[in-house]
Each structure stands twice: as structure tokens, then as C-alpha cells.
């Protein structure tokens, strides 16, 4: 009787199973890494929005009015639409409240056709009663239309990012932005 010893190594079926498992692990790792990178970019966006908010408040404290924005789309000043767009709330840069090369968005993507809008938006409203009750003075709204990891607006689901929200009786900006802040010149004291 002759015994045949099998040669060491893997057969084709074992090799396919090992490669499939390896590709699955790599794919899962890449997905996790991509999601983590998107969260980090969103955290940078929000931290930079808070820097801009602080600069607006400093400007207001010095000049007793909110800085005017460009009217890029409607009355909104859109900032950081691409890597070369550094003109956002120009008076903040001109008066030294923000550096001229402040890059608020890590990837600066804006593509209206594809629905990508990581832009920052800013608008100053007058005390005309259209959206908010009169008597609080002018106010501003500053927001990020889309975050990579928190789409759908903060009103629609719980957010991983806290500190967002601005609404008035006749308009809720939380429905329009994934992250939004604002302030009145003369807030009503409760």
C-alpha cells in the first residue's frame, strides 16, 4: 500500500477564502478610517465656525454692529467654496479679527449640481420683524449647510455636535443647516 503525502500549502479553494477574508477586513478598516476622517473634518469645521463666531462678537463689541458680508448668493455671504476662496466676512480680515489666510474648511467643496455644500454661510438681518420679533436689533446667522457625517439637519435627528441652534418665531435655521449659530444685537433678557 502506498501512501501519498499531500504537499504543504493551500489549495485554490483555501487561497480564495483567505483572500476574500483579507479583502473584507481591509474594506471594513478603510470604511472605518473614512468615516473617522470625515468626523475629524467636521470637528475642524465646527471649531473654525466658533472662531469666526468669536471674531464676529469681538467686532460687534468694538463697532456696535455686526460686520457686513458679501452677497454671494442672495443675501448670504458664502465662504470657503474652494481652496482659493478666502474672502468671507471681509471686515473681519480687514480689521484684524481673522487672519487673511484663515482656511476654515479642510476640503472646501461646493458643487451645486452634486448637492455638495460644505460652505460656511453668513447673513446679517435687520430688526424688521420678518423672521424674529422686533426689538432685539439686528442679528446674524452663521452656519454650515452640510456636514459630512451629520446630514439631514439637527432638527431631524440627534447630533453628535453640540452647541448648534438658532431659530425665531417665523424661521428655524436649524432646518436649513447641519450646524448653525446666531446672535441678536440686543437680546431680550428673561
C-alpha positions in Angstrom: 0.0 0.0 0.0 1.4 3.4 -1.0 0.6 6.5 1.0 0.7 9.8 -0.8 1.6 12.7 1.3 0.0 15.9 0.4 2.3 18.8 -0.3 2.4 21.7 2.1 0.5 24.8 1.1 -3.0 25.9 0.3 -5.3 24.6 -2.4 -7.2 27.0 -4.7 -10.3 27.0 -2.5 -8.4 27.8 0.7 -6.5 30.6 -1.1 -9.8 32.2 -2.4 -11.2 32.0 1.2 -8.2 33.6 2.7 -8.0 36.4 0.1 -11.8 37.0 0.5 -11.4 37.3 4.2 -8.4 39.6 3.9 -10.2 41.9 1.4 -13.3 42.0 3.7 -11.1 43.1 6.7 -9.3 45.7 4.6 -12.6 47.0 3.3 -14.1 47.3 6.8 -10.9 49.0 8.0 -11.0 51.5 5.1 -14.6 52.3 5.7 -14.0 52.9 9.4 -11.0 55.1 8.6 -13.0 57.1 6.0 -15.8 57.7 8.5 -13.3 58.8 11.2 -11.6 61.2 8.7 -15.0 62.8 7.9 -15.8 63.2 11.6 -12.5 64.9 12.1 -13.0 67.3 9.2 -16.5 68.1 10.6 -14.9 68.8 14.0 -12.4 71.2 12.4 -15.3 72.9 10.5 -17.2 73.5 13.8 -14.1 74.6 15.7 -13.4 77.1 12.9 -17.0 78.3 12.9 -16.7 79.0 16.6 -13.5 81.0 15.8 -15.4 83.0 13.2 -18.3 83.4 15.7 -15.9 84.8 18.3 -14.4 87.2 15.8 -17.9 88.4 14.9 -18.7 89.0 18.6 -15.4 90.9 19.1 -16.2 93.0 16.0 -19.6 93.8 17.4 -18.2 94.7 20.8 -15.9 97.2 19.2 -18.1 98.7 16.5 -21.6 98.0 18.0 -22.8 96.4 14.7 -22.3 93.1 13.0 -19.8 93.0 10.1 -21.4 93.2 6.7 -20.9 90.1 4.4 -20.7 89.9 0.7 -23.9 88.9 -1.1 -22.6 85.9 -3.0 -25.9 84.1 -3.2 -29.0 86.1 -2.4 -28.0 88.0 0.8 -25.8 85.1 2.0 -22.0 85.5 2.2 -20.7 82.1 1.2 -17.2 81.3 2.4 -14.6 78.7 1.5 -16.3 77.4 -1.6 -13.0 76.2 -2.9 -9.3 76.3 -1.8 -8.7 79.8 -3.2 -11.9 81.4 -1.7 -10.5 83.3 1.3 -13.0 86.2 1.2 -15.5 85.5 3.8 -16.9 88.3 6.1 -14.2 90.6 4.7 -14.4 93.2 7.5 -13.2 90.6 10.0 -10.0 90.2 8.0 -9.7 93.9 7.2 -9.9 94.9 10.8 -7.7 92.1 12.1 -10.2 89.8 13.8 -9.3 86.9 11.5 -6.1 86.2 9.6 -6.2 86.7 5.8 -5.3 83.1 5.1 -7.8 81.5 7.5 -8.8 78.2 5.9 -12.0 77.3 7.7 -12.9 74.2 5.7 -10.5 71.3 5.4 -11.5 70.3 1.9 -13.5 73.3 0.6 -16.1 71.6 -1.6 -19.0 73.3 -3.2 -20.8 71.7 -6.1 -24.4 72.9 -6.6 -25.0 70.2 -9.2 -24.0 67.3 -7.0 -25.5 68.7 -3.8 -22.1 69.1 -2.1 -22.1 72.2 0.1 -19.6 72.3 2.9 -19.6 76.1 2.6 -19.9 78.5 5.6 -22.8 80.9 5.2 -23.3 84.3 7.0 -26.0 86.9 6.8 -27.0 89.9 8.8 -30.7 90.6 9.2 -32.3 93.9 10.2 -34.8 94.3 13.0 -37.7 94.4 10.7 -39.9 91.7 12.3 -39.9 89.4 9.2 -38.4 86.4 10.9 -37.9 87.4 14.5 -39.9 89.7 16.8 -38.9 93.4 16.6 -36.9 95.0 19.5 -33.8 92.8 19.6 -31.9 94.8 17.0 -30.1 93.3 14.0 -29.0 89.7 14.2 -26.8 87.4 12.3 -26.9 83.8 11.3 -23.7 81.8 10.7 -23.9 78.2 9.7 -22.5 75.3 7.8 -25.0 74.0 5.3 -23.8 70.4 5.2 -21.5 68.3 7.4 -20.1 65.1 6.1 -21.3 63.0 9.0 -24.4 64.7 10.1 -26.7 65.3 7.2 -30.4 66.0 7.4 -30.3 68.9 9.8 -30.1 69.0 13.5 -33.9 69.2 13.9 -34.3 65.8 12.2 -32.0 63.8 14.4 -29.8 63.9 17.4 -26.5 65.5 16.6 -23.0 64.4 17.6 -22.1 68.1 17.6 -23.4 70.2 20.4 -23.8 73.9 20.6 -25.8 74.4 17.4 -29.1 76.1 17.0 -30.7 79.3 16.0 -34.4 79.9 15.4 -37.0 82.6 15.5 -40.8 82.6 15.6 -41.1 82.6 11.8 -37.9 80.8 10.7 -35.9 77.9 12.0 -32.4 77.9 10.6 -31.8 74.5 12.1 -33.9 73.1 9.2 -31.5 74.7 6.7 -28.1 74.0 8.3 -26.4 71.0 9.8 -24.7 73.4 12.2 -25.9 77.0 12.8 -25.4 79.7 15.4 -26.6 83.3 15.6 -27.0 86.3 17.9 -29.0 89.4 18.4 -27.6 92.9 18.9 -30.0 93.5 21.8 -31.3 90.1 23.1 -34.3 90.2 25.3 -33.4 89.5 28.8 -35.6 86.9 30.5 
